[in-house]
Amino acid sequence: MSTQMLDCLGLKCPQPTLKVTVMATKMKPGDVLEVAADCGTFEKDIRDWCGRSKKTLLWIKDEGGGKKKAQIKF
């Protein structure tokens, strides 16, 4: 099990979700992906993506200044 980081700061919808989708192909069961993004729709988009992909959203944190971090378990 490993934790990977994905920096999506400065990217706008749908780019953060697309980058998460690409990373998902490299993840193994039990791995965790931590994503940082400042896209206005990131929280809704990542919740929807996890639901569609049947991945577990561990948490989303508001980092201030429009930045958010999320952890997804594969």
C-alpha positions in Angstrom: 0.0 0.0 0.0 1.4 3.4 -0.9 0.2 7.0 -0.9 0.6 9.1 -4.1 0.3 12.8 -4.4 -1.4 14.6 -7.3 -1.0 18.4 -7.6 -3.9 19.9 -9.7 -3.6 23.4 -8.4 -4.2 25.9 -11.2 -6.2 23.5 -13.3 -9.8 24.1 -14.1 -12.7 21.6 -14.6 -12.6 19.0 -15.9 -8.7 18.7 -15.8 -8.4 17.7 -12.1 -10.9 14.8 -12.6 -9.2 13.7 -15.8 -5.8 13.6 -14.0 -7.3 11.5 -11.2 -8.7 9.2 -13.8 -5.3 8.7 -15.4 -3.7 8.2 -11.9 -6.4 5.6 -11.1 -4.9 3.3 -13.8 -1.6 3.2 -11.9 -3.1 2.6 -8.4 -3.4 -0.8 -6.7 -6.1 -1.9 -4.3 -5.4 -0.3 -0.9 -3.3 2.6 -2.3 -4.3 6.1 -1.4 -4.3 9.1 -3.7 -4.1 12.6 -2.2 -5.2 15.4 -4.5 -4.7 19.1 -4.1 -6.9 21.4 -6.3 -8.3 24.9 -6.4 -11.0 24.4 -9.1 -14.4 25.7 -7.9 -16.2 22.5 -8.6 -13.5 20.1 -7.4 -15.3 18.9 -4.3 -18.5 18.0 -6.2 -16.6 16.6 -9.1 -14.4 14.3 -6.9 -17.4 13.1 -4.9 -19.2 12.2 -8.2 -16.1 10.5 -9.6 -15.6 8.4 -6.5 -19.3 7.3 -6.6 -19.1 6.4 -10.3 -15.7 4.6 -9.9 -16.7 2.9 -6.6 -13.7 4.3 -4.8 -13.7 5.5 -1.2 -13.4 9.2 -0.6 -11.6 9.3 2.8 -11.8 13.0 3.3 -11.9 16.5 1.8 -10.3 19.4 3.6 -10.7 23.1 2.8 -7.1 24.5 2.9 -8.3 28.1 2.6 -8.0 30.4 -0.4 -10.1 28.1 -2.5 -7.7 25.3 -2.2 -8.9 21.8 -1.2 -7.3 18.5 -0.6 -8.9 15.1 -0.9 -7.8 11.5 -0.2 -9.2 8.6 -2.2 -8.7 5.0 -1.3 -8.4 2.5 -4.1 
